[in-house]
Amino acid sequence: MNREFVKPLLEWYWENKRDLPWRDKNNAYYTWVSEIMLQQTRVEAVKPYFLRFISELPDIHALAECPEEKLLKLWEGLGYYNRVRNLQYAARQIEKQYGGEIPASHEELLKLKGIGSYTAGAIASIAYGIPVSAVDGNVLRVISRLTESYEDIMLQSVRKNMEKQIEEIIPEKSAGDFNQALMELGAMICVPNGEAKCTECPVRQCCKACENHTQNNLPVKKKKQQRKIEERTVFIIQDGAYTMIRKRPNKGLLAGLYELPNITGHLNREQALKIVEDMQLEPLYIEEMEPAKHIFSHIEWHMIAYRVRVSSLTSPENADMLFVEKKQSKEKYAIPSAFSAYIKYMKEESI
């Protein structure tokens, strides 16, 4: 890889980097939390979540000791809840094995739950100045274009090779800034879908794809496996201001979170009423709501819903069922965004 782009890239970064709440704090905890949040989530969307999370859980100890329901509530809206469960698990590892201090070692970071090659490289380089690579999707795209590589970036061998190439040229005294500069270039200039802003790029003179006008063809990325379509019927069961929610199993999709009751398949009105009656409830009114869709990484939910008013909500034998007002849900119970189309029908206060 051509070393000539290192200096202009760093100079551009120092002049143009975005003001982000986790940046320039020399704080390994901030770096770690932000990098976990940024997986699968855009930077602008992460900012308020990060600030809220840090204000409530400012350090490793607070994260390690946080009750699960509060932890999931703080994460609500970011999705992929196993990320925050792994974050807490790793915080407890750090408390037990490293005296509450995030280890300043790439090898030791890799031993922590939920920390892979990229996150370990980001923490090690940004927080501790260790000259190791941190290759995310932005970096894969930038390097593919700089080197005009037609290798499939979804292959682990290709990622490993790029990590090695970067570590051969990474400046020892500016390792963190260099890694962040590559990420920033991919986020702001060398953007995806053939829309690279080559005329604004500080390293275009070193870019083989720009020279040969092939940037629109790169990077090469194999198509994702087609998602499985799953039909579901959602129930908004209410008595006055109270709405029924239930806790999902502790394993599997959306593990341990609260949800509106739902069932596999699309039910008609008569079938839906039968489900409610089987819950030992007395339906007074049923209304069909608008359909909705939610996309997970490998599954796509196609939902229909019924809003059902019942004569009274009595505590069922199932302890995972709860009857809550909207305010309670906002403050305490993490309901995943998969149900956002229907959560809006929860009421604020008793009628």
C-alpha positions in Angstrom: 0.0 0.0 0.0 1.2 3.5 -0.9 2.5 5.4 2.2 2.1 8.7 0.4 -1.5 9.2 1.4 -0.8 9.0 5.2 0.3 12.7 5.7 -2.5 14.4 3.5 -5.1 12.1 5.1 -4.1 13.1 8.7 -3.9 16.8 7.8 -7.3 16.6 6.3 -8.7 14.8 9.4 -7.2 17.3 11.9 -8.7 20.2 9.9 -12.1 18.6 9.1 -13.0 16.0 11.8 -16.5 16.1 13.2 -17.2 17.2 16.7 -18.5 14.0 18.3 -19.2 13.6 22.1 -17.0 10.5 22.5 -14.0 11.9 20.6 -10.9 13.6 22.0 -11.7 12.6 25.6 -8.7 10.2 25.9 -11.2 7.9 27.6 -11.1 4.2 26.8 -14.6 3.7 28.2 -16.1 6.4 26.0 -14.4 4.9 23.0 -15.6 1.4 23.8 -19.2 2.4 24.4 -19.4 4.5 21.3 -17.9 1.8 19.1 -20.4 -0.8 20.3 -23.3 1.7 19.7 -22.0 2.5 16.2 -22.3 -1.1 15.1 -25.3 -1.2 12.8 -26.3 2.4 13.7 -25.5 5.8 12.1 -23.4 8.4 13.9 -26.0 11.1 14.1 -28.5 8.6 15.6 -26.0 7.4 18.2 -25.2 10.9 19.7 -28.2 11.3 22.0 -28.1 7.6 23.1 -24.4 7.9 23.9 -24.9 11.1 26.0 -27.9 9.5 27.9 -26.0 6.3 28.5 -22.9 8.0 29.8 -24.8 10.3 32.0 -26.5 7.3 33.7 -23.5 4.9 33.5 -20.4 7.1 33.6 -17.8 4.3 34.2 -17.1 0.6 34.2 -18.3 0.1 37.7 -21.7 1.7 37.1 -22.1 -0.4 33.9 -21.2 -3.6 35.7 -23.7 -3.0 38.5 -26.6 -1.7 36.4 -29.9 -3.7 36.8 -30.8 -5.4 33.5 -34.1 -3.7 33.0 -32.5 -0.3 33.4 -29.7 -1.3 31.0 -32.1 -2.4 28.3 -34.1 0.7 28.8 -31.1 2.9 28.2 -30.3 0.9 25.0 -33.9 1.1 23.8 -34.1 2.3 20.2 -30.6 1.1 19.3 -31.6 -2.5 18.6 -29.4 -5.6 18.6 -29.7 -5.8 22.4 -27.1 -8.5 22.7 -24.6 -5.7 22.1 -25.4 -4.1 25.5 -25.6 -7.4 27.3 -22.1 -8.3 26.1 -21.0 -4.8 27.0 -22.1 -5.4 30.6 -20.7 -8.9 30.7 -17.3 -7.5 29.6 -17.6 -4.7 32.2 -17.9 -7.4 34.8 -14.9 -9.2 33.3 -12.9 -5.9 33.6 -14.0 -5.4 37.2 -13.0 -9.0 38.1 -9.9 -9.5 36.0 -8.4 -6.1 35.4 -9.3 -4.1 38.6 -11.9 -2.0 36.8 -9.4 -0.7 34.2 -10.0 -1.4 30.5 -6.7 -3.2 29.5 -4.3 -1.3 27.4 -3.5 -4.3 25.3 -4.9 -5.4 22.0 -4.5 -9.0 22.9 -6.3 -8.6 26.3 -9.1 -6.6 24.7 -9.8 -9.4 22.4 -10.5 -11.7 25.4 -13.5 -9.5 26.5 -17.0 -10.5 25.6 -18.4 -8.8 22.5 -15.0 -7.3 21.4 -13.8 -8.4 18.0 -10.8 -7.4 15.9 -12.3 -4.0 14.9 -13.4 -2.9 18.3 -10.2 -4.0 20.0 -8.2 -2.1 17.3 -10.3 1.0 17.8 -9.9 1.0 21.6 -6.2 0.1 21.5 -5.3 2.8 18.9 -7.7 5.6 19.8 -7.5 5.4 23.6 -4.0 4.0 24.1 -2.1 5.0 20.9 -1.2 1.4 20.1 -0.4 1.1 16.3 -2.9 -1.6 15.4 -5.6 -1.4 12.6 -9.3 -0.9 13.1 -11.0 -2.0 9.9 -14.8 -1.4 9.7 -17.0 -1.1 6.6 -15.9 2.5 5.9 -12.2 1.4 6.0 -12.8 -1.6 3.8 -14.4 0.6 1.2 -11.6 3.2 1.3 -8.8 0.7 1.0 -10.6 -1.2 -1.8 -10.7 2.0 -3.8 -7.3 3.3 -2.9 -5.7 0.0 -4.0 -8.3 -0.8 -6.7 -9.0 -4.2 -5.1 -11.7 -6.4 -6.6 -11.6 -8.9 -3.7 -14.8 -9.6 -1.9 -14.7 -7.5 1.3 -17.2 -9.9 3.0 -14.4 -12.6 3.1 -12.6 -12.7 6.4 -9.3 -13.4 4.6 -9.7 -10.1 2.7 -10.3 -8.2 5.9 -7.3 -9.7 7.5 -5.1 -8.8 4.6 -6.3 -5.2 4.8 -5.5 -5.1 8.5 -2.0 -6.3 7.7 -1.5 -3.7 5.0 -2.7 -0.9 7.3 -0.4 -2.0 10.1 2.6 -1.8 7.8 2.0 2.0 7.3 0.2 3.2 10.4 2.1 6.1 12.0 3.2 5.0 15.5 2.7 8.5 17.0 -0.8 9.1 15.4 -2.3 5.6 15.3 -5.7 6.6 16.7 -6.0 9.6 14.5 -5.0 7.6 11.5 -7.6 5.0 12.1 -10.3 7.6 12.8 -9.2 9.5 9.6 -9.8 6.4 7.5 -13.2 6.0 9.1 -14.0 9.7 8.6 -12.9 9.6 5.0 -15.3 6.7 4.4 -18.1 8.4 6.2 -17.8 11.9 4.7 -16.0 11.6 1.3 -15.5 8.1 0.1 -19.1 7.2 0.6 -20.9 4.0 -0.6 -23.0 3.3 -3.6 -20.7 4.8 -6.2 -21.2 8.3 -4.8 -17.7 9.0 -3.8 -16.8 12.8 -3.7 -13.5 12.3 -5.4 -13.0 16.0 -6.2 -13.1 16.7 -2.4 -10.9 13.8 -1.5 -7.5 14.7 0.2 -5.9 11.5 -1.1 -7.3 11.3 -4.6 -3.7 11.6 -6.1 -2.9 8.3 -4.4 -6.1 6.5 -5.3 -6.0 3.9 -8.1 -9.8 3.7 -8.5 -10.0 7.5 -8.9 -7.2 7.4 -11.4 -8.9 4.7 -13.5 -12.5 5.9 -12.8 -13.5 2.6 -11.3 -14.7 3.9 -7.9 -18.3 3.2 -8.8 -17.5 -0.5 -9.2 -15.8 -0.8 -5.7 -15.8 -2.3 -3.3 -16.9 -5.8 -4.3 -19.4 -7.2 -1.8 -21.3 -10.4 -2.2 -25.1 -10.3 -1.9 -26.6 -11.0 1.5 -28.6 -14.0 2.1 -32.3 -13.3 1.4 -34.3 -12.6 4.6 -36.9 -15.0 5.9 -40.4 -13.5 5.8 -42.4 -14.2 9.0 -46.1 -13.2 9.3 -47.2 -12.1 12.8 -50.4 -10.8 14.4 -49.9 -8.2 17.2 -52.4 -7.5 20.0 -52.9 -4.1 21.6 -55.0 -5.2 24.5 -56.3 -2.4 26.6 -58.5 -1.5 29.6 -58.6 2.3 29.9 -55.1 3.6 30.0 -53.5 0.2 30.7 -52.0 -1.9 27.9 -50.9 -5.5 28.2 -47.2 -6.2 27.5 -45.2 -9.4 28.1 -41.6 -10.3 28.6 -39.9 -12.4 25.8 -37.9 -15.5 26.6 -34.3 -15.0 27.9 -32.9 -16.6 24.7 -33.4 -16.0 21.0 -34.6 -12.9 19.1 -35.1 -9.8 21.3 -34.3 -11.9 24.3 -35.6 -10.6 27.7 -37.3 -7.5 26.3 -40.9 -6.5 26.7 -43.3 -6.6 23.7 -47.0 -6.3 22.8 -48.4 -9.9 22.7 -48.2 -11.4 19.3 -48.5 -14.7 17.5 -47.1 -16.3 14.4 -49.4 -16.0 11.4 -52.0 -13.6 10.2 -55.3 -14.1 12.1 -58.8 -12.9 11.1 -61.0 -11.1 13.6 -62.7 -14.2 14.9 -59.4 -16.0 15.4 -57.9 -12.9 17.1 -60.9 -12.7 19.5 -60.5 -16.4 20.4 -56.8 -15.7 21.4 -57.9 -12.9 23.7 -60.7 -15.1 25.2 -58.1 -17.8 25.8 -56.2 -15.3 28.0 -59.3 -15.3 30.3 -60.2 -11.8 29.2 -63.6 -10.5 28.0 -63.3 -8.6 24.7 -65.7 -5.6 24.4 -64.4 -4.1 21.1 -62.0 -5.1 18.4 -60.4 -2.8 15.8 -58.1 -3.8 13.0 -55.0 -1.6 12.8 -52.7 -0.7 10.0 -50.2 -3.3 8.8 -46.5 -2.8 9.6 -43.1 -4.3 8.7 -39.9 -4.6 10.6 -36.6 -5.8 9.2 -34.0 -7.7 11.3 -30.7 -8.8 10.0 -32.0 -12.2 8.7 -35.8 -12.0 9.4 -38.5 -9.7 8.2 -41.7 -9.4 10.2 -44.9 -8.6 8.2 -47.4 -7.6 10.9 -51.1 -7.1 11.2 -52.6 -5.9 14.5 -55.8 -5.7 16.4 -56.6 -3.2 19.1 -58.9 -4.9 21.6 -60.7 -3.3 24.5 -61.5 -5.6 27.3 -63.8 -5.4 30.3 -61.0 -5.5 32.8 -57.4 -6.6 32.9 -56.8 -9.1 35.7 -53.4 -10.4 36.5 -52.9 -13.7 34.5 -51.1 -16.7 35.9 -48.2 -15.9 33.6 -45.8 -13.6 35.6 -44.2 -12.3 32.4 -47.5 -10.5 31.5 -47.8 -6.9 32.8 -50.4 -4.1 32.4 -48.8 -0.7 32.1 -49.5 2.9 31.2 -47.4 4.5 28.5 -45.5 6.6 31.0 -44.5 3.4 32.9 -43.3 1.8 29.7 -41.2 4.9 28.7 -39.5 5.0 32.1 -39.0 1.3 32.9 -39.8 -1.3 30.2 -37.7 -1.6 27.1 -40.0 -2.3 24.1 -38.0 -2.9 20.9 -38.6 -0.7 17.8 -40.1 -3.7 16.0 -43.4 -2.6 17.7 -43.0 1.1 17.1 -46.0 1.3 14.7 -48.2 0.1 17.6 -46.6 1.4 20.7 -48.0 4.9 19.8 -51.5 3.6 20.8 -50.5 3.1 24.4 -52.2 5.8 26.5 -50.5 8.3 28.9 -52.9 8.2 31.8 -56.0 6.6 33.2 -59.3 7.6 31.7 
